């Protein structure tokens, strides 16, 4: 485990730490941002720009890659790194989140046409499906796994913990997530508890399958058989001890996912259980799914004391600057989020002067003089969980004739070569180059932001 993750510095002010995650495709300096390359590409960004920007690691989506082009195609190509020409460490999710958010995110209408024929499938409300309130048509969840229809062609696809690990092994990402059930806000305590226990049983099955297929000769399976997973998961939580299970050793490292919704007791139980399994890393899931910022941050704070000091911790789906500054204090090492790239494609351009003034981030006004700015523009902010704006809308008319750099305080290629007026023009004309330049800039700003985060932790300022 020491070769995989090493902490270089623990902050004296909080649980924040600076470290390194070592993979076969490179070293990730933490804390780090993980941009989302859903279908094997950072949308609108050619691969040659990735290292120029300083991107250390990216996140690919198992559900989308399995539905197209298929795990077999990617495996035949030598894995996702070769298939997509991505020469950096990669994370893959389990497919769970996309399955459980399928109807909510991709299906806005009640019908869609299946490719190559006229069959139309009726899509019912996803929320009712996952809670068992109606007969599920898109998603069927049981302790065994999940069945759903592909939104690409309507075919029935099954995900189980074993299949999730199999798919992720074929994809070949360096860091992979255990199969979990993500509950949306608001879900009842009863349903969230059931989903958490199911997630724990699935984690045991993921570990068993990974060890069986990779190291069947000398690693004994852990946990219960699949049929007893949910009940034994509960028993293991209550009988938690200081002893730890032997770590999984592989060039593909497995993270166990903590769930529990917005309920403190469930979050603590889940964190305790997942850490006990001694997976290579720990991920916190089921956050930022509709709850307030305050509730989202609470879910991380509740489990902070359970998080391991010797293993990396990933926070799934969080990537706003103010959240990052607040949550690294609890020992979070990596964050993935679509925000910087998604905002870029709709013309929302990060402004560095706003970003460095995010509440909680130490910054320098004068040489050698460290100040903490409470909010954008130096205005006092009473509610630290209020959403802050860190970008400009390049589509606004005020930028039509603005010949100043995209961001006068940024040193990236875009800001050194193009004006706001030009970017405004590209977006108004829906030119693809506009999306590329905006994405480049936003990710550049995010990488520089994390450099400041790491520097502040080294100086014990966070």
Order of alpha helices (4+ residues) and beta strands (2+ residues): beta-beta-beta-beta-alpha-beta-alpha-alpha-alpha-beta-alpha-alpha-beta-beta-alpha-beta-beta-beta-alpha-beta-alpha-alpha-beta-alpha-beta-alpha-beta-alpha-beta-alpha-beta-alpha-beta-beta-beta-alpha-alpha-alpha
